[in-house]
Amino acid sequence: MGVWKQISEYLYLSKPDPNRPKTQWIKYMHGINRISIFLFILALIILAFKLFLKH
């Protein structure tokens, strides 16, 4: 599975793969990955605002 496809699944842009295993631990892992991606995007937005408002 490609990296971009996995990120699009985390961000709810595409449907998850129906053939992947559905264990509780994988759900936890995907949830943590989803949170980290959202926080990273939020940090990029905050940095962009700080950069543009400084000038």
mmCIF entry with sequence, helices, sheets and N, C-alpha, C, O atoms, coordinates in Angstrom:
data_MODEL
# 
_entry.id   MODEL 
# 
_entity.id                         1 
_entity.type                       polymer 
_entity.pdbx_number_of_molecules   1 
# 
_entity_poly.entity_id                      1 
_entity_poly.type                           'polypeptide(L)' 
_entity_poly.nstd_linkage                   no 
_entity_poly.nstd_monomer                   no 
_entity_poly.pdbx_seq_one_letter_code       MGVWKQISEYLYLSKPDPNRPKTQWIKYMHGINRISIFLFILALIILAFKLFLKH 
_entity_poly.pdbx_seq_one_letter_code_can   MGVWKQISEYLYLSKPDPNRPKTQWIKYMHGINRISIFLFILALIILAFKLFLKH 
_entity_poly.pdbx_strand_id                 A 
# 
loop_
_entity_poly_seq.entity_id 
_entity_poly_seq.num 
_entity_poly_seq.mon_id 
_entity_poly_seq.hetero 
1 1  MET n 
1 2  GLY n 
1 3  VAL n 
1 4  TRP n 
1 5  LYS n 
1 6  GLN n 
1 7  ILE n 
1 8  SER n 
1 9  GLU n 
1 10 TYR n 
1 11 LEU n 
1 12 TYR n 
1 13 LEU n 
1 14 SER n 
1 15 LYS n 
1 16 PRO n 
1 17 ASP n 
1 18 PRO n 
1 19 ASN n 
1 20 ARG n 
1 21 PRO n 
1 22 LYS n 
1 23 THR n 
1 24 GLN n 
1 25 TRP n 
1 26 ILE n 
1 27 LYS n 
1 28 TYR n 
1 29 MET n 
1 30 HIS n 
1 31 GLY n 
1 32 ILE n 
1 33 ASN n 
1 34 ARG n 
1 35 ILE n 
1 36 SER n 
1 37 ILE n 
1 38 PHE n 
1 39 LEU n 
1 40 PHE n 
1 41 ILE n 
1 42 LEU n 
1 43 ALA n 
1 44 LEU n 
1 45 ILE n 
1 46 ILE n 
1 47 LEU n 
1 48 ALA n 
1 49 PHE n 
1 50 LYS n 
1 51 LEU n 
1 52 PHE n 
1 53 LEU n 
1 54 LYS n 
1 55 HIS n 
# 
_struct_asym.id          A 
_struct_asym.entity_id   1 
# 
loop_
_struct_conf.conf_type_id 
_struct_conf.id 
_struct_conf.pdbx_PDB_helix_id 
_struct_conf.beg_label_comp_id 
_struct_conf.beg_label_asym_id 
_struct_conf.beg_label_seq_id 
_struct_conf.pdbx_beg_PDB_ins_code 
_struct_conf.end_label_comp_id 
_struct_conf.end_label_asym_id 
_struct_conf.end_label_seq_id 
_struct_conf.pdbx_end_PDB_ins_code 
_struct_conf.beg_auth_comp_id 
_struct_conf.beg_auth_asym_id 
_struct_conf.beg_auth_seq_id 
_struct_conf.end_auth_comp_id 
_struct_conf.end_auth_asym_id 
_struct_conf.end_auth_seq_id 
_struct_conf.pdbx_PDB_helix_class 
_struct_conf.details 
_struct_conf.pdbx_PDB_helix_length 
HELX_P HELX_P1 AA1 VAL A 3  ? TYR A 10 ? VAL A 3  TYR A 10 1 ? 8  
HELX_P HELX_P2 AA2 GLN A 24 ? LYS A 54 ? GLN A 24 LYS A 54 1 ? 31 
# 
_struct_conf_type.id          HELX_P 
_struct_conf_type.criteria    ? 
_struct_conf_type.reference   ? 
# 
loop_
_atom_site.group_PDB 
_atom_site.id 
_atom_site.type_symbol 
_atom_site.label_atom_id 
_atom_site.label_alt_id 
_atom_site.label_comp_id 
_atom_site.label_asym_id 
_atom_site.label_entity_id 
_atom_site.label_seq_id 
_atom_site.pdbx_PDB_ins_code 
_atom_site.Cartn_x 
_atom_site.Cartn_y 
_atom_site.Cartn_z 
_atom_site.occupancy 
_atom_site.B_iso_or_equiv 
_atom_site.pdbx_formal_charge 
_atom_site.auth_seq_id 
_atom_site.auth_comp_id 
_atom_site.auth_asym_id 
_atom_site.auth_atom_id 
_atom_site.pdbx_PDB_model_num 
ATOM 1   N N  . MET A 1 1  ? 0.857   -1.184 0.000  1.00 0.00 ? 1  MET A N  1 
ATOM 2   C CA . MET A 1 1  ? 0.000   0.000  0.000  1.00 0.00 ? 1  MET A CA 1 
ATOM 3   C C  . MET A 1 1  ? 0.894   1.235  0.000  1.00 0.00 ? 1  MET A C  1 
ATOM 4   O O  . MET A 1 1  ? 1.885   1.298  0.728  1.00 0.00 ? 1  MET A O  1 
ATOM 5   N N  . GLY A 1 2  ? 0.536   2.203  -0.816 1.00 0.00 ? 2  GLY A N  1 
ATOM 6   C CA . GLY A 1 2  ? 1.329   3.404  -0.928 1.00 0.00 ? 2  GLY A CA 1 
ATOM 7   C C  . GLY A 1 2  ? 1.125   4.349  0.243  1.00 0.00 ? 2  GLY A C  1 
ATOM 8   O O  . GLY A 1 2  ? 0.104   4.316  0.931  1.00 0.00 ? 2  GLY A O  1 
ATOM 9   N N  . VAL A 1 3  ? 2.111   5.176  0.444  1.00 0.00 ? 3  VAL A N  1 
ATOM 10  C CA . VAL A 1 3  ? 2.081   6.137  1.554  1.00 0.00 ? 3  VAL A CA 1 
ATOM 11  C C  . VAL A 1 3  ? 0.940   7.131  1.378  1.00 0.00 ? 3  VAL A C  1 
ATOM 12  O O  . VAL A 1 3  ? 0.226   7.429  2.336  1.00 0.00 ? 3  VAL A O  1 
ATOM 13  N N  . TRP A 1 4  ? 0.759   7.652  0.151  1.00 0.00 ? 4  TRP A N  1 
ATOM 14  C CA . TRP A 1 4  ? -0.291  8.652  -0.076 1.00 0.00 ? 4  TRP A CA 1 
ATOM 15  C C  . TRP A 1 4  ? -1.679  8.060  0.095  1.00 0.00 ? 4  TRP A C  1 
ATOM 16  O O  . TRP A 1 4  ? -2.591  8.735  0.570  1.00 0.00 ? 4  TRP A O  1 
ATOM 17  N N  . LYS A 1 5  ? -1.842  6.793  -0.293 1.00 0.00 ? 5  LYS A N  1 
ATOM 18  C CA . LYS A 1 5  ? -3.147  6.131  -0.118 1.00 0.00 ? 5  LYS A CA 1 
ATOM 19  C C  . LYS A 1 5  ? -3.448  5.963  1.367  1.00 0.00 ? 5  LYS A C  1 
ATOM 20  O O  . LYS A 1 5  ? -4.584  6.157  1.801  1.00 0.00 ? 5  LYS A O  1 
ATOM 21  N N  . GLN A 1 6  ? -2.429  5.603  2.143  1.00 0.00 ? 6  GLN A N  1 
ATOM 22  C CA . GLN A 1 6  ? -2.629  5.436  3.584  1.00 0.00 ? 6  GLN A CA 1 
ATOM 23  C C  . GLN A 1 6  ? -2.963  6.765  4.253  1.00 0.00 ? 6  GLN A C  1 
ATOM 24  O O  . GLN A 1 6  ? -3.838  6.818  5.117  1.00 0.00 ? 6  GLN A O  1 
ATOM 25  N N  . ILE A 1 7  ? -2.278  7.836  3.867  1.00 0.00 ? 7  ILE A N  1 
ATOM 26  C CA . ILE A 1 7  ? -2.562  9.156  4.437  1.00 0.00 ? 7  ILE A CA 1 
ATOM 27  C C  . ILE A 1 7  ? -3.970  9.605  4.055  1.00 0.00 ? 7  ILE A C  1 
ATOM 28  O O  . ILE A 1 7  ? -4.673  10.200 4.871  1.00 0.00 ? 7  ILE A O  1 
ATOM 29  N N  . SER A 1 8  ? -4.384  9.325  2.826  1.00 0.00 ? 8  SER A N  1 
ATOM 30  C CA . SER A 1 8  ? -5.746  9.708  2.430  1.00 0.00 ? 8  SER A CA 1 
ATOM 31  C C  . SER A 1 8  ? -6.790  8.928  3.221  1.00 0.00 ? 8  SER A C  1 
ATOM 32  O O  . SER A 1 8  ? -7.875  9.447  3.484  1.00 0.00 ? 8  SER A O  1 
ATOM 33  N N  . GLU A 1 9  ? -6.480  7.688  3.604  1.00 0.00 ? 9  GLU A N  1 
ATOM 34  C CA . GLU A 1 9  ? -7.400  6.932  4.456  1.00 0.00 ? 9  GLU A CA 1 
ATOM 35  C C  . GLU A 1 9  ? -7.443  7.527  5.855  1.00 0.00 ? 9  GLU A C  1 
ATOM 36  O O  . GLU A 1 9  ? -8.515  7.610  6.455  1.00 0.00 ? 9  GLU A O  1 
ATOM 37  N N  . TYR A 1 10 ? -6.293  7.946  6.389  1.00 0.00 ? 10 TYR A N  1 
ATOM 38  C CA . TYR A 1 10 ? -6.249  8.557  7.723  1.00 0.00 ? 10 TYR A CA 1 
ATOM 39  C C  . TYR A 1 10 ? -7.066  9.837  7.765  1.00 0.00 ? 10 TYR A C  1 
ATOM 40  O O  . TYR A 1 10 ? -7.735  10.121 8.759  1.00 0.00 ? 10 TYR A O  1 
ATOM 41  N N  . LEU A 1 11 ? -7.014  10.610 6.687  1.00 0.00 ? 11 LEU A N  1 
ATOM 42  C CA . LEU A 1 11 ? -7.706  11.895 6.645  1.00 0.00 ? 11 LEU A CA 1 
ATOM 43  C C  . LEU A 1 11 ? -9.115  11.768 6.086  1.00 0.00 ? 11 LEU A C  1 
ATOM 44  O O  . LEU A 1 11 ? -9.757  12.774 5.782  1.00 0.00 ? 11 LEU A O  1 
ATOM 45  N N  . TYR A 1 12 ? -9.596  10.546 5.950  1.00 0.00 ? 12 TYR A N  1 
ATOM 46  C CA . TYR A 1 12 ? -10.953 10.259 5.470  1.00 0.00 ? 12 TYR A CA 1 
ATOM 47  C C  . TYR A 1 12 ? -11.190 10.768 4.050  1.00 0.00 ? 12 TYR A C  1 
ATOM 48  O O  . TYR A 1 12 ? -12.311 11.147 3.713  1.00 0.00 ? 12 TYR A O  1 
ATOM 49  N N  . LEU A 1 13 ? -10.152 10.783 3.214  1.00 0.00 ? 13 LEU A N  1 
ATOM 50  C CA . LEU A 1 13 ? -10.311 11.197 1.825  1.00 0.00 ? 13 LEU A CA 1 
ATOM 51  C C  . LEU A 1 13 ? -10.652 10.019 0.924  1.00 0.00 ? 13 LEU A C  1 
ATOM 52  O O  . LEU A 1 13 ? -11.213 10.205 -0.156 1.00 0.00 ? 13 LEU A O  1 
ATOM 53  N N  . SER A 1 14 ? -10.319 8.817  1.357  1.00 0.00 ? 14 SER A N  1 
ATOM 54  C CA . SER A 1 14 ? -10.667 7.618  0.592  1.00 0.00 ? 14 SER A CA 1 
ATOM 55  C C  . SER A 1 14 ? -11.125 6.531  1.555  1.00 0.00 ? 14 SER A C  1 
ATOM 56  O O  . SER A 1 14 ? -10.879 6.604  2.759  1.00 0.00 ? 14 SER A O  1 
ATOM 57  N N  . LYS A 1 15 ? -11.791 5.530  1.009  1.00 0.00 ? 15 LYS A N  1 
ATOM 58  C CA . LYS A 1 15 ? -12.296 4.439  1.836  1.00 0.00 ? 15 LYS A CA 1 
ATOM 59  C C  . LYS A 1 15 ? -11.165 3.495  2.211  1.00 0.00 ? 15 LYS A C  1 
ATOM 60  O O  . LYS A 1 15 ? -10.248 3.293  1.414  1.00 0.00 ? 15 LYS A O  1 
ATOM 61  N N  . PRO A 1 16 ? -11.207 2.905  3.418  1.00 0.00 ? 16 PRO A N  1 
ATOM 62  C CA . PRO A 1 16 ? -10.153 1.979  3.818  1.00 0.00 ? 16 PRO A CA 1 
ATOM 63  C C  . PRO A 1 16 ? -10.183 0.685  3.005  1.00 0.00 ? 16 PRO A C  1 
ATOM 64  O O  . PRO A 1 16 ? -11.207 0.312  2.433  1.00 0.00 ? 16 PRO A O  1 
ATOM 65  N N  . ASP A 1 17 ? -9.051  0.024  2.972  1.00 0.00 ? 17 ASP A N  1 
ATOM 66  C CA . ASP A 1 17 ? -8.916  -1.240 2.264  1.00 0.00 ? 17 ASP A CA 1 
ATOM 67  C C  . ASP A 1 17 ? -9.747  -2.311 2.973  1.00 0.00 ? 17 ASP A C  1 
ATOM 68  O O  . ASP A 1 17 ? -9.522  -2.555 4.159  1.00 0.00 ? 17 ASP A O  1 
ATOM 69  N N  . PRO A 1 18 ? -10.689 -2.956 2.299  1.00 0.00 ? 18 PRO A N  1 
ATOM 70  C CA . PRO A 1 18 ? -11.530 -3.954 2.966  1.00 0.00 ? 18 PRO A CA 1 
ATOM 71  C C  . PRO A 1 18 ? -10.783 -5.243 3.304  1.00 0.00 ? 18 PRO A C  1 
ATOM 72  O O  . PRO A 1 18 ? -11.270 -6.037 4.109  1.00 0.00 ? 18 PRO A O  1 
ATOM 73  N N  . ASN A 1 19 ? -9.617  -5.469 2.709  1.00 0.00 ? 19 ASN A N  1 
ATOM 74  C CA . ASN A 1 19 ? -8.876  -6.714 2.936  1.00 0.00 ? 19 ASN A CA 1 
ATOM 75  C C  . ASN A 1 19 ? -7.867  -6.635 4.074  1.00 0.00 ? 19 ASN A C  1 
ATOM 76  O O  . ASN A 1 19 ? -7.249  -7.643 4.418  1.00 0.00 ? 19 ASN A O  1 
ATOM 77  N N  . ARG A 1 20 ? -7.688  -5.457 4.664  1.00 0.00 ? 20 ARG A N  1 
ATOM 78  C CA . ARG A 1 20 ? -6.702  -5.350 5.737  1.00 0.00 ? 20 ARG A CA 1 
ATOM 79  C C  . ARG A 1 20 ? -7.254  -5.973 7.024  1.00 0.00 ? 20 ARG A C  1 
ATOM 80  O O  . ARG A 1 20 ? -8.468  -6.021 7.224  1.00 0.00 ? 20 ARG A O  1 
ATOM 81  N N  . PRO A 1 21 ? -6.362  -6.445 7.886  1.00 0.00 ? 21 PRO A N  1 
ATOM 82  C CA . PRO A 1 21 ? -6.826  -7.054 9.139  1.00 0.00 ? 21 PRO A CA 1 
ATOM 83  C C  . PRO A 1 21 ? -7.490  -6.028 10.048 1.00 0.00 ? 21 PRO A C  1 
ATOM 84  O O  . PRO A 1 21 ? -7.111  -4.857 10.050 1.00 0.00 ? 21 PRO A O  1 
ATOM 85  N N  . LYS A 1 22 ? -8.472  -6.466 10.813 1.00 0.00 ? 22 LYS A N  1 
ATOM 86  C CA . LYS A 1 22 ? -9.237  -5.552 11.660 1.00 0.00 ? 22 LYS A CA 1 
ATOM 87  C C  . LYS A 1 22 ? -9.061  -5.925 13.130 1.00 0.00 ? 22 LYS A C  1 
ATOM 88  O O  . LYS A 1 22 ? -10.008 -6.375 13.776 1.00 0.00 ? 22 LYS A O  1 
ATOM 89  N N  . THR A 1 23 ? -7.878  -5.744 13.648 1.00 0.00 ? 23 THR A N  1 
ATOM 90  C CA . THR A 1 23 ? -7.639  -6.016 15.061 1.00 0.00 ? 23 THR A CA 1 
ATOM 91  C C  . THR A 1 23 ? -7.729  -4.719 15.849 1.00 0.00 ? 23 THR A C  1 
ATOM 92  O O  . THR A 1 23 ? -7.656  -3.629 15.281 1.00 0.00 ? 23 THR A O  1 
ATOM 93  N N  . GLN A 1 24 ? -7.886  -4.843 17.147 1.00 0.00 ? 24 GLN A N  1 
ATOM 94  C CA . GLN A 1 24 ? -8.010  -3.667 18.012 1.00 0.00 ? 24 GLN A CA 1 
ATOM 95  C C  . GLN A 1 24 ? -6.717  -2.854 18.006 1.00 0.00 ? 24 GLN A C  1 
ATOM 96  O O  . GLN A 1 24 ? -6.760  -1.624 18.044 1.00 0.00 ? 24 GLN A O  1 
ATOM 97  N N  . TRP A 1 25 ? -5.567  -3.530 17.960 1.00 0.00 ? 25 TRP A N  1 
ATOM 98  C CA . TRP A 1 25 ? -4.281  -2.832 18.005 1.00 0.00 ? 25 TRP A CA 1 
ATOM 99  C C  . TRP A 1 25 ? -4.049  -2.013 16.745 1.00 0.00 ? 25 TRP A C  1 
ATOM 100 O O  . TRP A 1 25 ? -3.464  -0.932 16.810 1.00 0.00 ? 25 TRP A O  1 
ATOM 101 N N  . ILE A 1 26 ? -4.496  -2.507 15.610 1.00 0.00 ? 26 ILE A N  1 
ATOM 102 C CA . ILE A 1 26 ? -4.351  -1.733 14.375 1.00 0.00 ? 26 ILE A CA 1 
ATOM 103 C C  . ILE A 1 26 ? -5.243  -0.505 14.426 1.00 0.00 ? 26 ILE A C  1 
ATOM 104 O O  . ILE A 1 26 ? -4.858  0.554  13.930 1.00 0.00 ? 26 ILE A O  1 
ATOM 105 N N  . LYS A 1 27 ? -6.436  -0.627 15.019 1.00 0.00 ? 27 LYS A N  1 
ATOM 106 C CA . LYS A 1 27 ? -7.305  0.542  15.176 1.00 0.00 ? 27 LYS A CA 1 
ATOM 107 C C  . LYS A 1 27 ? -6.631  1.601  16.041 1.00 0.00 ? 27 LYS A C  1 
ATOM 108 O O  . LYS A 1 27 ? -6.691  2.791  15.731 1.00 0.00 ? 27 LYS A O  1 
ATOM 109 N N  . TYR A 1 28 ? -5.983  1.164  17.135 1.00 0.00 ? 28 TYR A N  1 
ATOM 110 C CA . TYR A 1 28 ? -5.265  2.113  17.994 1.00 0.00 ? 28 TYR A CA 1 
ATOM 111 C C  . TYR A 1 28 ? -4.134  2.785  17.225 1.00 0.00 ? 28 TYR A C  1 
ATOM 112 O O  . TYR A 1 28 ? -3.954  3.999  17.311 1.00 0.00 ? 28 TYR A O  1 
ATOM 113 N N  . MET A 1 29 ? -3.372  1.991  16.472 1.00 0.00 ? 29 MET A N  1 
ATOM 114 C CA . MET A 1 29 ? -2.246  2.531  15.722 1.00 0.00 ? 29 MET A CA 1 
ATOM 115 C C  . MET A 1 29 ? -2.728  3.557  14.696 1.00 0.00 ? 29 MET A C  1 
ATOM 116 O O  . MET A 1 29 ? -2.138  4.630  14.573 1.00 0.00 ? 29 MET A O  1 
ATOM 117 N N  . HIS A 1 30 ? -3.791  3.239  13.963 1.00 0.00 ? 30 HIS A N  1 
ATOM 118 C CA . HIS A 1 30 ? -4.308  4.175  12.969 1.00 0.00 ? 30 HIS A CA 1 
ATOM 119 C C  . HIS A 1 30 ? -4.871  5.428  13.624 1.00 0.00 ? 30 HIS A C  1 
ATOM 120 O O  . HIS A 1 30 ? -4.751  6.520  13.068 1.00 0.00 ? 30 HIS A O  1 
ATOM 121 N N  . GLY A 1 31 ? -5.474  5.290  14.779 1.00 0.00 ? 31 GLY A N  1 
ATOM 122 C CA . GLY A 1 31 ? -5.974  6.462  15.504 1.00 0.00 ? 31 GLY A CA 1 
ATOM 123 C C  . GLY A 1 31 ? -4.851  7.385  15.931 1.00 0.00 ? 31 GLY A C  1 
ATOM 124 O O  . GLY A 1 31 ? -4.965  8.604  15.800 1.00 0.00 ? 31 GLY A O  1 
ATOM 125 N N  . ILE A 1 32 ? -3.765  6.817  16.442 1.00 0.00 ? 32 ILE A N  1 
ATOM 126 C CA . ILE A 1 32 ? -2.616  7.623  16.850 1.00 0.00 ? 32 ILE A CA 1 
ATOM 127 C C  . ILE A 1 32 ? -1.973  8.283  15.632 1.00 0.00 ? 32 ILE A C  1 
ATOM 128 O O  . ILE A 1 32 ? -1.578  9.447  15.694 1.00 0.00 ? 32 ILE A O  1 
ATOM 129 N N  . ASN A 1 33 ? -1.867  7.549  14.533 1.00 0.00 ? 33 ASN A N  1 
ATOM 130 C CA . ASN A 1 33 ? -1.308  8.132  13.311 1.00 0.00 ? 33 ASN A CA 1 
ATOM 131 C C  . ASN A 1 33 ? -2.179  9.276  12.803 1.00 0.00 ? 33 ASN A C  1 
ATOM 132 O O  . ASN A 1 33 ? -1.663  10.297 12.349 1.00 0.00 ? 33 ASN A O  1 
ATOM 133 N N  . ARG A 1 34 ? -3.490  9.107  12.878 1.00 0.00 ? 34 ARG A N  1 
ATOM 134 C CA . ARG A 1 34 ? -4.414  10.148 12.434 1.00 0.00 ? 34 ARG A CA 1 
ATOM 135 C C  . ARG A 1 34 ? -4.241  11.406 13.280 1.00 0.00 ? 34 ARG A C  1 
ATOM 136 O O  . ARG A 1 34 ? -4.207  12.513 12.744 1.00 0.00 ? 34 ARG A O  1 
ATOM 137 N N  . ILE A 1 35 ? -4.131  11.243 14.595 1.00 0.00 ? 35 ILE A N  1 
ATOM 138 C CA . ILE A 1 35 ? -3.933  12.387 15.492 1.00 0.00 ? 35 ILE A CA 1 
ATOM 139 C C  . ILE A 1 35 ? -2.626  13.095 15.174 1.00 0.00 ? 35 ILE A C  1 
ATOM 140 O O  . ILE A 1 35 ? -2.580  14.325 15.137 1.00 0.00 ? 35 ILE A O  1 
ATOM 141 N N  . SER A 1 36 ? -1.561  12.330 14.943 1.00 0.00 ? 36 SER A N  1 
ATOM 142 C CA . SER A 1 36 ? -0.264  12.952 14.673 1.00 0.00 ? 36 SER A CA 1 
ATOM 143 C C  . SER A 1 36 ? -0.269  13.708 13.347 1.00 0.00 ? 36 SER A C  1 
ATOM 144 O O  . SER A 1 36 ? 0.360   14.761 13.243 1.00 0.00 ? 36 SER A O  1 
ATOM 145 N N  . ILE A 1 37 ? -0.963  13.196 12.335 1.00 0.00 ? 37 ILE A N  1 
ATOM 146 C CA . ILE A 1 37 ? -1.041  13.910 11.054 1.00 0.00 ? 37 ILE A CA 1 
ATOM 147 C C  . ILE A 1 37 ? -1.811  15.213 11.224 1.00 0.00 ? 37 ILE A C  1 
ATOM 148 O O  . ILE A 1 37 ? -1.395  16.249 10.705 1.00 0.00 ? 37 ILE A O  1 
ATOM 149 N N  . PHE A 1 38 ? -2.938  15.173 11.951 1.00 0.00 ? 38 PHE A N  1 
ATOM 150 C CA . PHE A 1 38 ? -3.711  16.397 12.175 1.00 0.00 ? 38 PHE A CA 1 
ATOM 151 C C  . PHE A 1 38 ? -2.900  17.429 12.961 1.00 0.00 ? 38 PHE A C  1 
ATOM 152 O O  . PHE A 1 38 ? -2.946  18.618 12.645 1.00 0.00 ? 38 PHE A O  1 
ATOM 153 N N  . LEU A 1 39 ? -2.163  16.990 13.973 1.00 0.00 ? 39 LEU A N  1 
ATOM 154 C CA . LEU A 1 39 ? -1.342  17.929 14.742 1.00 0.00 ? 39 LEU A CA 1 
ATOM 155 C C  . LEU A 1 39 ? -0.218  18.515 13.893 1.00 0.00 ? 39 LEU A C  1 
ATOM 156 O O  . LEU A 1 39 ? 0.109   19.695 14.030 1.00 0.00 ? 39 LEU A O  1 
ATOM 157 N N  . PHE A 1 40 ? 0.375   17.706 13.021 1.00 0.00 ? 40 PHE A N  1 
ATOM 158 C CA . PHE A 1 40 ? 1.425   18.195 12.136 1.00 0.00 ? 40 PHE A CA 1 
ATOM 159 C C  . PHE A 1 40 ? 0.875   19.261 11.187 1.00 0.00 ? 40 PHE A C  1 
ATOM 160 O O  . PHE A 1 40 ? 1.502   20.302 10.992 1.00 0.00 ? 40 PHE A O  1 
ATOM 161 N N  . ILE A 1 41 ? -0.281  19.006 10.603 1.00 0.00 ? 41 ILE A N  1 
ATOM 162 C CA . ILE A 1 41 ? -0.900  19.988 9.701  1.00 0.00 ? 41 ILE A CA 1 
ATOM 163 C C  . ILE A 1 41 ? -1.253  21.262 10.463 1.00 0.00 ? 41 ILE A C  1 
ATOM 164 O O  . ILE A 1 41 ? -1.052  22.365 9.955  1.00 0.00 ? 41 ILE A O  1 
ATOM 165 N N  . LEU A 1 42 ? -1.773  21.117 11.673 1.00 0.00 ? 42 LEU A N  1 
ATOM 166 C CA . LEU A 1 42 ? -2.085  22.284 12.494 1.00 0.00 ? 42 LEU A CA 1 
ATOM 167 C C  . LEU A 1 42 ? -0.825  23.092 12.799 1.00 0.00 ? 42 LEU A C  1 
ATOM 168 O O  . LEU A 1 42 ? -0.854  24.322 12.750 1.00 0.00 ? 42 LEU A O  1 
ATOM 169 N N  . ALA A 1 43 ? 0.276   22.415 13.113 1.00 0.00 ? 43 ALA A N  1 
ATOM 170 C CA . ALA A 1 43 ? 1.535   23.114 13.394 1.00 0.00 ? 43 ALA A CA 1 
ATOM 171 C C  . ALA A 1 43 ? 2.040   23.847 12.154 1.00 0.00 ? 43 ALA A C  1 
ATOM 172 O O  . ALA A 1 43 ? 2.563   24.956 12.265 1.00 0.00 ? 43 ALA A O  1 
ATOM 173 N N  . LEU A 1 44 ? 1.890   23.240 10.975 1.00 0.00 ? 44 LEU A N  1 
ATOM 174 C CA . LEU A 1 44 ? 2.298   23.922 9.742  1.00 0.00 ? 44 LEU A CA 1 
ATOM 175 C C  . LEU A 1 44 ? 1.459   25.171 9.498  1.00 0.00 ? 44 LEU A C  1 
ATOM 176 O O  . LEU A 1 44 ? 1.980   26.196 9.059  1.00 0.00 ? 44 LEU A O  1 
ATOM 177 N N  . ILE A 1 45 ? 0.167   25.088 9.780  1.00 0.00 ? 45 ILE A N  1 
ATOM 178 C CA . ILE A 1 45 ? -0.703  26.252 9.600  1.00 0.00 ? 45 ILE A CA 1 
ATOM 179 C C  . ILE A 1 45 ? -0.312  27.366 10.568 1.00 0.00 ? 45 ILE A C  1 
ATOM 180 O O  . ILE A 1 45 ? -0.254  28.534 10.181 1.00 0.00 ? 45 ILE A O  1 
ATOM 181 N N  . ILE A 1 46 ? -0.045  27.012 11.816 1.00 0.00 ? 46 ILE A N  1 
ATOM 182 C CA . ILE A 1 46 ? 0.359   28.009 12.814 1.00 0.00 ? 46 ILE A CA 1 
ATOM 183 C C  . ILE A 1 46 ? 1.681   28.656 12.421 1.00 0.00 ? 46 ILE A C  1 
ATOM 184 O O  . ILE A 1 46 ? 1.837   29.872 12.532 1.00 0.00 ? 46 ILE A O  1 
ATOM 185 N N  . LEU A 1 47 ? 2.630   27.848 11.962 1.00 0.00 ? 47 LEU A N  1 
ATOM 186 C CA . LEU A 1 47 ? 3.914   28.406 11.526 1.00 0.00 ? 47 LEU A CA 1 
ATOM 187 C C  . LEU A 1 47 ? 3.742   29.331 10.324 1.00 0.00 ? 47 LEU A C  1 
ATOM 188 O O  . LEU A 1 47 ? 4.402   30.367 10.240 1.00 0.00 ? 47 LEU A O  1 
ATOM 189 N N  . ALA A 1 48 ? 2.871   28.967 9.405  1.00 0.00 ? 48 ALA A N  1 
ATOM 190 C CA . ALA A 1 48 ? 2.633   29.823 8.238  1.00 0.00 ? 48 ALA A CA 1 
ATOM 191 C C  . ALA A 1 48 ? 2.027   31.156 8.665  1.00 0.00 ? 48 ALA A C  1 
ATOM 192 O O  . ALA A 1 48 ? 2.427   32.205 8.159  1.00 0.00 ? 48 ALA A O  1 
ATOM 193 N N  . PHE A 1 49 ? 1.063   31.129 9.593  1.00 0.00 ? 49 PHE A N  1 
ATOM 194 C CA . PHE A 1 49 ? 0.474   32.378 10.074 1.00 0.00 ? 49 PHE A CA 1 
ATOM 195 C C  . PHE A 1 49 ? 1.511   33.253 10.773 1.00 0.00 ? 49 PHE A C  1 
ATOM 196 O O  . PHE A 1 49 ? 1.548   34.467 10.571 1.00 0.00 ? 49 PHE A O  1 
ATOM 197 N N  . LYS A 1 50 ? 2.351   32.629 11.594 1.00 0.00 ? 50 LYS A N  1 
ATOM 198 C CA . LYS A 1 50 ? 3.396   33.405 12.271 1.00 0.00 ? 50 LYS A CA 1 
ATOM 199 C C  . LYS A 1 50 ? 4.370   34.011 11.270 1.00 0.00 ? 50 LYS A C  1 
ATOM 200 O O  . LYS A 1 50 ? 4.819   35.144 11.441 1.00 0.00 ? 50 LYS A O  1 
ATOM 201 N N  . LEU A 1 51 ? 4.691   33.268 10.244 1.00 0.00 ? 51 LEU A N  1 
ATOM 202 C CA . LEU A 1 51 ? 5.626   33.760 9.240  1.00 0.00 ? 51 LEU A CA 1 
ATOM 203 C C  . LEU A 1 51 ? 5.031   34.931 8.465  1.00 0.00 ? 51 LEU A C  1 
ATOM 204 O O  . LEU A 1 51 ? 5.717   35.924 8.224  1.00 0.00 ? 51 LEU A O  1 
ATOM 205 N N  . PHE A 1 52 ? 3.764   34.825 8.073  1.00 0.00 ? 52 PHE A N  1 
ATOM 206 C CA . PHE A 1 52 ? 3.134   35.896 7.288  1.00 0.00 ? 52 PHE A CA 1 
ATOM 207 C C  . PHE A 1 52 ? 2.784   37.103 8.129  1.00 0.00 ? 52 PHE A C  1 
ATOM 208 O O  . PHE A 1 52 ? 2.811   38.224 7.622  1.00 0.00 ? 52 PHE A O  1 
ATOM 209 N N  . LEU A 1 53 ? 2.459   36.916 9.391  1.00 0.00 ? 53 LEU A N  1 
ATOM 210 C CA . LEU A 1 53 ? 2.099   38.053 10.236 1.00 0.00 ? 53 LEU A CA 1 
ATOM 211 C C  . LEU A 1 53 ? 3.333   38.793 10.753 1.00 0.00 ? 53 LEU A C  1 
ATOM 212 O O  . LEU A 1 53 ? 3.226   39.937 11.194 1.00 0.00 ? 53 LEU A O  1 
ATOM 213 N N  . LYS A 1 54 ? 4.484   38.161 10.703 1.00 0.00 ? 54 LYS A N  1 
ATOM 214 C CA . LYS A 1 54 ? 5.712   38.809 11.169 1.00 0.00 ? 54 LYS A CA 1 
ATOM 215 C C  . LYS A 1 54 ? 6.154   39.897 10.202 1.00 0.00 ? 54 LYS A C  1 
ATOM 216 O O  . LYS A 1 54 ? 6.716   40.907 10.627 1.00 0.00 ? 54 LYS A O  1 
ATOM 217 N N  . HIS A 1 55 ? 5.914   39.710 8.922  1.00 0.00 ? 55 HIS A N  1 
ATOM 218 C CA . HIS A 1 55 ? 6.380   40.665 7.902  1.00 0.00 ? 55 HIS A CA 1 
ATOM 219 C C  . HIS A 1 55 ? 5.427   41.766 7.765  1.00 0.00 ? 55 HIS A C  1 
ATOM 220 O O  . HIS A 1 55 ? 5.641   42.671 6.958  1.00 0.00 ? 55 HIS A O  1 
# 
